[in-house]
Amino acid sequence: MLNRNDTENKIKILLIEDDESTQVLIQRILAKNKSFMVTTASSRESLFSRLTDEHFDCILLDYMLPDVDGIAILKELSVKGILIPVIIITSQGDETIAARSIKEGAYDYLTKNILSDVNAHDILGYSIITAIQAYKLSLEKRRSDIALELSEKRYRGLIENSPIMILRLFNDESNIISFVNNGLCLYFGIERQQILGESLFKFIDKNKIDELSGHIKMLNTDNPLVTFEYASLIAGKTRWQMWTIQAIANLQNEIIEYQCIGEDITDLKTVQIELRSTLKKIQDMKSTQDGDYFLTSLLLEPFNYNHSMLENAGIDFFIKQKKEFRFRKWQREIGGDICFAHIINLKGKKYGVFANADAMGKSIQGAGGALVLGAVFQSIINRTRFSSIEQNLPPEHWIKSTYSELQHVFESFDGSMLVSIIFGLIDDETGLVYFINAEHPRTVIYRDGRASFIENRHQLWKLGVVEPGMILQVHTWQMKPGDIIIMGSDGRDDILLNAASAAPMLNEDSNLFLNLVEEGDGELKRIFDAILSRGRLTDDLSLLKISSFHPAINYKTNEISDIITAVRDMEKTHSIDDIISVLLDAVKIYPGNPVLLRNLIRYMINNKLYEAAAEYCDAYIDIRPHDTSLMFAASFCFRAKGNLEKARELAERVCLRLPQNIRYLLHLAKIYIENGNYIEADKSLDGILSIDPDNQTALDMKNSL
């Protein structure tokens, strides 16, 4: 039973009974339960008058009133939209009346002979509590049904209006088309009614039917996905698509449908064709080596360029290729080292893009790899500048997408063209650097006159190496005012020491470069001179430097420190609600202060106010995107709030930064499962089990998929 002491929290019952003695008897019975507070009325008019002035949790309604019966009252309550659980009490034990009452919305039907029962207060009390609980459950179900209906409408709208092409096929001999979205109809210029109910093969080039049929037939529940490229002639022009077909099974593990998702890749295919054409031109020019070198160096020149114009940071580079040559009147260099820098916008913020790479091979071979890298990267930059979809990616996702595209291109050369590379982004506003290292020498941070490495070890092989199990990690580094980050190719380490002596030796100490950075005070030309002072270059050398000009901002002023100290003192004497209230007032006075925001979010999370905390997480992350632990907490809050898309994006960013953190990976897997994305959930769980094969939580989750 409920136990409530104060009047405001009692269960308020409205008793409608015209017989005064019965009214008093029921009041006396209900008074035995201290949780109940009873208000009386004796007619229809007084009933609705009470409902106008007060809120009640339950109505006890005498079936026979002087002016109306209970059925009429139930109907009038329904018409007026008054949603309160009603229990009918009557002196008549008529089953027909009872059935009609329940049909019209009554939660229970009791006869007045129970009032003489010694357990009358328990019978009445149980009926009241049960009616209230049933009402609350039905109300919650109604809300859930409405939310589900709205969600389904939004999902259907997204599918219908998506530029991605989507169609579904029945699993039969003809593969009849059961669904197509607007994106597919617009792309192929065909009406929906012309497609639905027809065989897919009716619209396929006869020469490609066997190939497509083979793709579909190879699908089963163990291998439910296949991806392939397909060319179509549309409006007299060849258009390329990338199609993914997924087999959909029922509970009996029988394939019932196929879902096909297509995306136009004509631009990518054009770039690949152009790249192959460019490489062919390079190979055809080998008969005249110097001319070949010269032309290649000209082709590389536009890519080895600094297009960065940042307000709070600077990007500079220095390149010295090993191969020098003269062609006619021009003195040139050629090699596989390349540096470039650009500007892009992601989620409304300006980022500097930087890359330092070393293509495998000497002179012309290395230059070919650098040329391919430069062309593909330029294509990615151009696409990002003109694509709202690309510009809506977080930095970590953009880097992952770029790496995947580069890796896909270089894999196609079957190991004949490999590239080590560091590339990434710098947030012009905050100075946070994001980067990945694909088997390139480690990145150096030069701060306060001391140089040290940022990464501990490599987790990625060179671009073009096909190796299962590679872990993509997006490193982050928060630059401080005056910081310098330096990256360079392996030419910085491959120095022939004591080159002029009788016993020269190749340097094997990677820490030597740290000394050279300190000796050159972070200046690229001085570092190069320091290298030459130690010995002779044996390989191409490229250096890239990122300098931070970001102003020092002291967010923890005396006023802020006093507020935080006061809040900490309040922990001993005040409630969490009081502390949160103080911090909310402080945030209004000092908007955008990350110290206050982080403390506010922490207290809200500790008090399980996840939805409220989520409202402040975006503002904090925008100011301090380097705070990975808070980003994880933000994902947790958005998940609790029900915003699974935002929770997924933040969780993926966190896992890209720390791809071996089991806690983060488990959180991401749970979001994928709640989103119905079981394929990605399975990948996350496999990642956990590759780190900890005995992780019971991951094993249980995987078994439940």
WOWONOR-V111265 format. One record per residue. N is the residue number from 0. RES is the residue in one small letter. PHI is phi in whole degrees, -180 to 180 (none if undefined). Layout:
n:N res:RES phi:PHI
n:N res:RES phi:PHI
This chain:
n:0 res:m phi:none
n:1 res:l phi:-78
n:2 res:n phi:-129
n:3 res:r phi:-126
n:4 res:n phi:-101
n:5 res:d phi:-82
n:6 res:t phi:-60
n:7 res:e phi:-64
n:8 res:n phi:-98
n:9 res:k phi:-73
n:10 res:i phi:-79
n:11 res:k phi:-94
n:12 res:i phi:-115
n:13 res:l phi:-104
n:14 res:l phi:-100
n:15 res:i phi:-111
n:16 res:e phi:-149
n:17 res:d phi:-84
n:18 res:d phi:-86
n:19 res:e phi:-63
n:20 res:s phi:-67
n:21 res:t phi:-66
n:22 res:q phi:-60
n:23 res:v phi:-65
n:24 res:l phi:-62
n:25 res:i phi:-65
n:26 res:q phi:-60
n:27 res:r phi:-65
n:28 res:i phi:-66
n:29 res:l phi:-70
n:30 res:a phi:-65
n:31 res:k phi:-67
n:32 res:n phi:-100
n:33 res:k phi:-67
n:34 res:s phi:-80
n:35 res:f phi:-97
n:36 res:m phi:-127
n:37 res:v phi:-105
n:38 res:t phi:-118
n:39 res:t phi:-112
n:40 res:a phi:-150
n:41 res:s phi:-125
n:42 res:s phi:-153
n:43 res:r phi:-60
n:44 res:e phi:-62
n:45 res:s phi:-70
n:46 res:l phi:-59
n:47 res:f phi:-72
n:48 res:s phi:-65
n:49 res:r phi:-62
n:50 res:l phi:-66
n:51 res:t phi:-71
n:52 res:d phi:-94
n:53 res:e phi:-134
n:54 res:h phi:-104
n:55 res:f phi:-127
n:56 res:d phi:-89
n:57 res:c phi:-158
n:58 res:i phi:-118
n:59 res:l phi:-100
n:60 res:l phi:-117
n:61 res:d phi:-66
n:62 res:y phi:-64
n:63 res:m phi:-108
n:64 res:l phi:-104
n:65 res:p phi:-59
n:66 res:d phi:-108
n:67 res:v phi:-167
n:68 res:d phi:-103
n:69 res:g phi:-65
n:70 res:i phi:-61
n:71 res:a phi:-64
n:72 res:i phi:-62
n:73 res:l phi:-60
n:74 res:k phi:-65
n:75 res:e phi:-67
n:76 res:l phi:-60
n:77 res:s phi:-65
n:78 res:v phi:-62
n:79 res:k phi:-81
n:80 res:g phi:73
n:81 res:i phi:-88
n:82 res:l phi:-101
n:83 res:i phi:-134
n:84 res:p phi:-63
n:85 res:v phi:-118
n:86 res:i phi:-116
n:87 res:i phi:-85
n:88 res:i phi:-119
n:89 res:t phi:-147
n:90 res:s phi:-85
n:91 res:q phi:-100
n:92 res:g phi:-93
n:93 res:d phi:-94
n:94 res:e phi:-66
n:95 res:t phi:-65
n:96 res:i phi:-64
n:97 res:a phi:-61
n:98 res:a phi:-64
n:99 res:r phi:-63
n:100 res:s phi:-63
n:101 res:i phi:-63
n:102 res:k phi:-63
n:103 res:e phi:-82
n:104 res:g phi:119
n:105 res:a phi:-67
n:106 res:y phi:-89
n:107 res:d phi:-158
n:108 res:y phi:-140
n:109 res:l phi:-119
n:110 res:t phi:-95
n:111 res:k phi:-72
n:112 res:n phi:-69
n:113 res:i phi:-70
n:114 res:l phi:-67
n:115 res:s phi:-93
n:116 res:d phi:-73
n:117 res:v phi:-65
n:118 res:n phi:-103
n:119 res:a phi:-58
n:120 res:h phi:-66
n:121 res:d phi:-71
n:122 res:i phi:-64
n:123 res:l phi:-64
n:124 res:g phi:-62
n:125 res:y phi:-63
n:126 res:s phi:-62
n:127 res:i phi:-65
n:128 res:i phi:-62
n:129 res:t phi:-63
n:130 res:a phi:-64
n:131 res:i phi:-65
n:132 res:q phi:-64
n:133 res:a phi:-64
n:134 res:y phi:-62
n:135 res:k phi:-64
n:136 res:l phi:-64
n:137 res:s phi:-66
n:138 res:l phi:-65
n:139 res:e phi:-65
n:140 res:k phi:-63
n:141 res:r phi:-62
n:142 res:r phi:-63
n:143 res:s phi:-63
n:144 res:d phi:-62
n:145 res:i phi:-65
n:146 res:a phi:-63
n:147 res:l phi:-64
n:148 res:e phi:-62
n:149 res:l phi:-65
n:150 res:s phi:-62
n:151 res:e phi:-65
n:152 res:k phi:-64
n:153 res:r phi:-63
n:154 res:y phi:-62
n:155 res:r phi:-62
n:156 res:g phi:-63
n:157 res:l phi:-63
n:158 res:i phi:-64
n:159 res:e phi:-64
n:160 res:n phi:-96
n:161 res:s phi:-68
n:162 res:p phi:-70
n:163 res:i phi:-69
n:164 res:m phi:-87
n:165 res:i phi:-133
n:166 res:l phi:-147
n:167 res:r phi:-125
n:168 res:l phi:-126
n:169 res:f phi:-73
n:170 res:n phi:-86
n:171 res:d phi:-135
n:172 res:e phi:-63
n:173 res:s phi:-95
n:174 res:n phi:51
n:175 res:i phi:-67
n:176 res:i phi:-80
n:177 res:s phi:-107
n:178 res:f phi:-158
n:179 res:v phi:-140
n:180 res:n phi:-100
n:181 res:n phi:-62
n:182 res:g phi:-58
n:183 res:l phi:-69
n:184 res:c phi:-62
n:185 res:l phi:-67
n:186 res:y phi:-63
n:187 res:f phi:-92
n:188 res:g phi:65
n:189 res:i phi:-135
n:190 res:e phi:-79
n:191 res:r phi:-59
n:192 res:q phi:-67
n:193 res:q phi:-76
n:194 res:i phi:-103
n:195 res:l phi:-59
n:196 res:g phi:83
n:197 res:e phi:-99
n:198 res:s phi:-73
n:199 res:l phi:-57
n:200 res:f phi:-69
n:201 res:k phi:-66
n:202 res:f phi:-105
n:203 res:i phi:-104
n:204 res:d phi:-55
n:205 res:k phi:-56
n:206 res:n phi:-73
n:207 res:k phi:-114
n:208 res:i phi:-62
n:209 res:d phi:-62
n:210 res:e phi:-63
n:211 res:l phi:-66
n:212 res:s phi:-61
n:213 res:g phi:-64
n:214 res:h phi:-59
n:215 res:i phi:-70
n:216 res:k phi:-67
n:217 res:m phi:-77
n:218 res:l phi:-79
n:219 res:n phi:-151
n:220 res:t phi:-69
n:221 res:d phi:-82
n:222 res:n phi:-127
n:223 res:p phi:-86
n:224 res:l phi:-124
n:225 res:v phi:-145
n:226 res:t phi:-126
n:227 res:f phi:-155
n:228 res:e phi:-97
n:229 res:y phi:-145
n:230 res:a phi:-108
n:231 res:s phi:-128
n:232 res:l phi:-95
n:233 res:i phi:-124
n:234 res:a phi:53
n:235 res:g phi:80
n:236 res:k phi:-124
n:237 res:t phi:-81
n:238 res:r phi:-120
n:239 res:w phi:-104
n:240 res:q phi:-128
n:241 res:m phi:-106
n:242 res:w phi:-111
n:243 res:t phi:-121
n:244 res:i phi:-109
n:245 res:q phi:-121
n:246 res:a phi:-79
n:247 res:i phi:-113
n:248 res:a phi:-110
n:249 res:n phi:-91
n:250 res:l phi:-65
n:251 res:q phi:-87
n:252 res:n phi:64
n:253 res:e phi:-106
n:254 res:i phi:-71
n:255 res:i phi:-114
n:256 res:e phi:-149
n:257 res:y phi:-125
n:258 res:q phi:-105
n:259 res:c phi:-115
n:260 res:i phi:-122
n:261 res:g phi:-123
n:262 res:e phi:-139
n:263 res:d phi:-70
n:264 res:i phi:-125
n:265 res:t phi:-58
n:266 res:d phi:-62
n:267 res:l phi:-64
n:268 res:k phi:-64
n:269 res:t phi:-62
n:270 res:v phi:-62
n:271 res:q phi:-63
n:272 res:i phi:-64
n:273 res:e phi:-64
n:274 res:l phi:-64
n:275 res:r phi:-62
n:276 res:s phi:-65
n:277 res:t phi:-64
n:278 res:l phi:-65
n:279 res:k phi:-64
n:280 res:k phi:-62
n:281 res:i phi:-63
n:282 res:q phi:-67
n:283 res:d phi:-68
n:284 res:m phi:-93
n:285 res:k phi:-66
n:286 res:s phi:-63
n:287 res:t phi:-119
n:288 res:q phi:-61
n:289 res:d phi:-64
n:290 res:g phi:-65
n:291 res:d phi:-62
n:292 res:y phi:-58
n:293 res:f phi:-64
n:294 res:l phi:-64
n:295 res:t phi:-64
n:296 res:s phi:-63
n:297 res:l phi:-68
n:298 res:l phi:-65
n:299 res:l phi:-76
n:300 res:e phi:-55
n:301 res:p phi:-65
n:302 res:f phi:-84
n:303 res:n phi:-80
n:304 res:y phi:-140
n:305 res:n phi:-100
n:306 res:h phi:-102
n:307 res:s phi:-84
n:308 res:m phi:-136
n:309 res:l phi:-100
n:310 res:e phi:-85
n:311 res:n phi:-116
n:312 res:a phi:-152
n:313 res:g phi:-128
n:314 res:i phi:-122
n:315 res:d phi:-133
n:316 res:f phi:-147
n:317 res:f phi:-135
n:318 res:i phi:-130
n:319 res:k phi:-133
n:320 res:q phi:-78
n:321 res:k phi:-68
n:322 res:k phi:-85
n:323 res:e phi:-112
n:324 res:f phi:-151
n:325 res:r phi:-123
n:326 res:f phi:-124
n:327 res:r phi:54
n:328 res:k phi:-98
n:329 res:w phi:-107
n:330 res:q phi:-100
n:331 res:r phi:-135
n:332 res:e phi:-125
n:333 res:i phi:-147
n:334 res:g phi:-178
n:335 res:g phi:-98
n:336 res:d phi:-83
n:337 res:i phi:-149
n:338 res:c phi:-132
n:339 res:f phi:-154
n:340 res:a phi:-146
n:341 res:h phi:-141
n:342 res:i phi:-122
n:343 res:i phi:-137
n:344 res:n phi:-119
n:345 res:l phi:-129
n:346 res:k phi:52
n:347 res:g phi:80
n:348 res:k phi:-117
n:349 res:k phi:-86
n:350 res:y phi:-129
n:351 res:g phi:-90
n:352 res:v phi:-98
n:353 res:f phi:-134
n:354 res:a phi:-154
n:355 res:n phi:-131
n:356 res:a phi:-139
n:357 res:d phi:-138
n:358 res:a phi:-81
n:359 res:m phi:-64
n:360 res:g phi:108
n:361 res:k phi:-93
n:362 res:s phi:40
n:363 res:i phi:-66
n:364 res:q phi:-67
n:365 res:g phi:-64
n:366 res:a phi:-63
n:367 res:g phi:-61
n:368 res:g phi:-65
n:369 res:a phi:-64
n:370 res:l phi:-65
n:371 res:v phi:-62
n:372 res:l phi:-59
n:373 res:g phi:-62
n:374 res:a phi:-68
n:375 res:v phi:-66
n:376 res:f phi:-64
n:377 res:q phi:-63
n:378 res:s phi:-63
n:379 res:i phi:-64
n:380 res:i phi:-62
n:381 res:n phi:-62
n:382 res:r phi:-64
n:383 res:t phi:-63
n:384 res:r phi:-68
n:385 res:f phi:-114
n:386 res:s phi:-116
n:387 res:s phi:-67
n:388 res:i phi:-66
n:389 res:e phi:-63
n:390 res:q phi:-70
n:391 res:n phi:-90
n:392 res:l phi:-80
n:393 res:p phi:-68
n:394 res:p phi:-55
n:395 res:e phi:-63
n:396 res:h phi:-68
n:397 res:w phi:-64
n:398 res:i phi:-64
n:399 res:k phi:-62
n:400 res:s phi:-62
n:401 res:t phi:-64
n:402 res:y phi:-60
n:403 res:s phi:-61
n:404 res:e phi:-68
n:405 res:l phi:-62
n:406 res:q phi:-62
n:407 res:h phi:-61
n:408 res:v phi:-65
n:409 res:f phi:-75
n:410 res:e phi:-62
n:411 res:s phi:-67
n:412 res:f phi:-89
n:413 res:d phi:54
n:414 res:g phi:84
n:415 res:s phi:-84
n:416 res:m phi:-144
n:417 res:l phi:-119
n:418 res:v phi:-140
n:419 res:s phi:-90
n:420 res:i phi:-156
n:421 res:i phi:-119
n:422 res:f phi:-142
n:423 res:g phi:-180
n:424 res:l phi:-135
n:425 res:i phi:-124
n:426 res:d phi:-74
n:427 res:d phi:-63
n:428 res:e phi:-82
n:429 res:t phi:-105
n:430 res:g phi:81
n:431 res:l phi:-82
n:432 res:v phi:-104
n:433 res:y phi:-114
n:434 res:f phi:-159
n:435 res:i phi:-122
n:436 res:n phi:-124
n:437 res:a phi:-105
n:438 res:e phi:56
n:439 res:h phi:-103
n:440 res:p phi:-53
n:441 res:r phi:-65
n:442 res:t phi:-78
n:443 res:v phi:-113
n:444 res:i phi:-107
n:445 res:y phi:-112
n:446 res:r phi:-138
n:447 res:d phi:54
n:448 res:g phi:81
n:449 res:r phi:-120
n:450 res:a phi:-110
n:451 res:s phi:-153
n:452 res:f phi:-84
n:453 res:i phi:-88
n:454 res:e phi:-85
n:455 res:n phi:-92
n:456 res:r phi:-159
n:457 res:h phi:-89
n:458 res:q phi:-121
n:459 res:l phi:-118
n:460 res:w phi:-82
n:461 res:k phi:-59
n:462 res:l phi:-59
n:463 res:g phi:103
n:464 res:v phi:-83
n:465 res:v phi:-96
n:466 res:e phi:-143
n:467 res:p phi:-63
n:468 res:g phi:85
n:469 res:m phi:-67
n:470 res:i phi:-107
n:471 res:l phi:-86
n:472 res:q phi:-122
n:473 res:v phi:-93
n:474 res:h phi:-75
n:475 res:t phi:-128
n:476 res:w phi:-145
n:477 res:q phi:-86
n:478 res:m phi:-79
n:479 res:k phi:-106
n:480 res:p phi:-54
n:481 res:g phi:89
n:482 res:d phi:-66
n:483 res:i phi:-132
n:484 res:i phi:-107
n:485 res:i phi:-128
n:486 res:m phi:-129
n:487 res:g phi:-157
n:488 res:s phi:-76
n:489 res:d phi:-70
n:490 res:g phi:-62
n:491 res:r phi:-70
n:492 res:d phi:-102
n:493 res:d phi:-81
n:494 res:i phi:-105
n:495 res:l phi:-85
n:496 res:l phi:-74
n:497 res:n phi:51
n:498 res:a phi:-60
n:499 res:a phi:-85
n:500 res:s phi:-87
n:501 res:a phi:-78
n:502 res:a phi:-131
n:503 res:p phi:-69
n:504 res:m phi:-144
n:505 res:l phi:-82
n:506 res:n phi:-62
n:507 res:e phi:-123
n:508 res:d phi:-103
n:509 res:s phi:-69
n:510 res:n phi:-72
n:511 res:l phi:-59
n:512 res:f phi:-63
n:513 res:l phi:-61
n:514 res:n phi:-65
n:515 res:l phi:-69
n:516 res:v phi:-64
n:517 res:e phi:-66
n:518 res:e phi:-64
n:519 res:g phi:-87
n:520 res:d phi:54
n:521 res:g phi:77
n:522 res:e phi:-92
n:523 res:l phi:-61
n:524 res:k phi:-65
n:525 res:r phi:-69
n:526 res:i phi:-65
n:527 res:f phi:-61
n:528 res:d phi:-63
n:529 res:a phi:-66
n:530 res:i phi:-62
n:531 res:l phi:-65
n:532 res:s phi:-70
n:533 res:r phi:-92
n:534 res:g phi:174
n:535 res:r phi:-115
n:536 res:l phi:-68
n:537 res:t phi:-117
n:538 res:d phi:-152
n:539 res:d phi:-61
n:540 res:l phi:-130
n:541 res:s phi:-139
n:542 res:l phi:-129
n:543 res:l phi:-127
n:544 res:k phi:-126
n:545 res:i phi:-117
n:546 res:s phi:-111
n:547 res:s phi:-100
n:548 res:f phi:-109
n:549 res:h phi:-62
n:550 res:p phi:-68
n:551 res:a phi:-75
n:552 res:i phi:-114
n:553 res:n phi:-94
n:554 res:y phi:-76
n:555 res:k phi:-100
n:556 res:t phi:-73
n:557 res:n phi:-59
n:558 res:e phi:-64
n:559 res:i phi:-66
n:560 res:s phi:-61
n:561 res:d phi:-64
n:562 res:i phi:-64
n:563 res:i phi:-65
n:564 res:t phi:-62
n:565 res:a phi:-63
n:566 res:v phi:-64
n:567 res:r phi:-63
n:568 res:d phi:-66
n:569 res:m phi:-67
n:570 res:e phi:-59
n:571 res:k phi:-82
n:572 res:t phi:-125
n:573 res:h phi:-123
n:574 res:s phi:-79
n:575 res:i phi:-60
n:576 res:d phi:-60
n:577 res:d phi:-65
n:578 res:i phi:-64
n:579 res:i phi:-62
n:580 res:s phi:-62
n:581 res:v phi:-63
n:582 res:l phi:-67
n:583 res:l phi:-62
n:584 res:d phi:-65
n:585 res:a phi:-66
n:586 res:v phi:-64
n:587 res:k phi:-67
n:588 res:i phi:-76
n:589 res:y phi:-119
n:590 res:p phi:-63
n:591 res:g phi:80
n:592 res:n phi:-81
n:593 res:p phi:-67
n:594 res:v phi:-65
n:595 res:l phi:-66
n:596 res:l phi:-61
n:597 res:r phi:-65
n:598 res:n phi:-66
n:599 res:l phi:-61
n:600 res:i phi:-62
n:601 res:r phi:-62
n:602 res:y phi:-66
n:603 res:m phi:-64
n:604 res:i phi:-66
n:605 res:n phi:-61
n:606 res:n phi:-94
n:607 res:k phi:61
n:608 res:l phi:-92
n:609 res:y phi:-65
n:610 res:e phi:-65
n:611 res:a phi:-66
n:612 res:a phi:-63
n:613 res:a phi:-59
n:614 res:e phi:-65
n:615 res:y phi:-101
n:616 res:c phi:-65
n:617 res:d phi:-59
n:618 res:a phi:-63
n:619 res:y phi:-67
n:620 res:i phi:-63
n:621 res:d phi:-64
n:622 res:i phi:-85
n:623 res:r phi:-126
n:624 res:p phi:-68
n:625 res:h phi:-77
n:626 res:d phi:-78
n:627 res:t phi:-67
n:628 res:s phi:-64
n:629 res:l phi:-70
n:630 res:m phi:-63
n:631 res:f phi:-64
n:632 res:a phi:-61
n:633 res:a phi:-64
n:634 res:s phi:-60
n:635 res:f phi:-61
n:636 res:c phi:-66
n:637 res:f phi:-66
n:638 res:r phi:-66
n:639 res:a phi:-64
n:640 res:k phi:-74
n:641 res:g phi:98
n:642 res:n phi:-89
n:643 res:l phi:-69
n:644 res:e phi:-66
n:645 res:k phi:-67
n:646 res:a phi:-61
n:647 res:r phi:-64
n:648 res:e phi:-59
n:649 res:l phi:-67
n:650 res:a phi:-65
n:651 res:e phi:-65
n:652 res:r phi:-62
n:653 res:v phi:-63
n:654 res:c phi:-72
n:655 res:l phi:-70
n:656 res:r phi:-75
n:657 res:l phi:-127
n:658 res:p phi:-72
n:659 res:q phi:-114
n:660 res:n phi:-85
n:661 res:i phi:-64
n:662 res:r phi:-61
n:663 res:y phi:-67
n:664 res:l phi:-66
n:665 res:l phi:-63
n:666 res:h phi:-61
n:667 res:l phi:-65
n:668 res:a phi:-61
n:669 res:k phi:-64
n:670 res:i phi:-65
n:671 res:y phi:-59
n:672 res:i phi:-65
n:673 res:e phi:-65
n:674 res:n phi:-85
n:675 res:g phi:81
n:676 res:n phi:-94
n:677 res:y phi:-73
n:678 res:i phi:-66
n:679 res:e phi:-67
n:680 res:a phi:-61
n:681 res:d phi:-64
n:682 res:k phi:-63
n:683 res:s phi:-62
n:684 res:l phi:-67
n:685 res:d phi:-62
n:686 res:g phi:-62
n:687 res:i phi:-64
n:688 res:l phi:-71
n:689 res:s phi:-72
n:690 res:i phi:-89
n:691 res:d phi:-133
n:692 res:p phi:-61
n:693 res:d phi:-101
n:694 res:n phi:-66
n:695 res:q phi:-67
n:696 res:t phi:-62
n:697 res:a phi:-65
n:698 res:l phi:-63
n:699 res:d phi:-65
n:700 res:m phi:-64
n:701 res:k phi:-66
n:702 res:n phi:-68
n:703 res:s phi:-84
n:704 res:l phi:-70
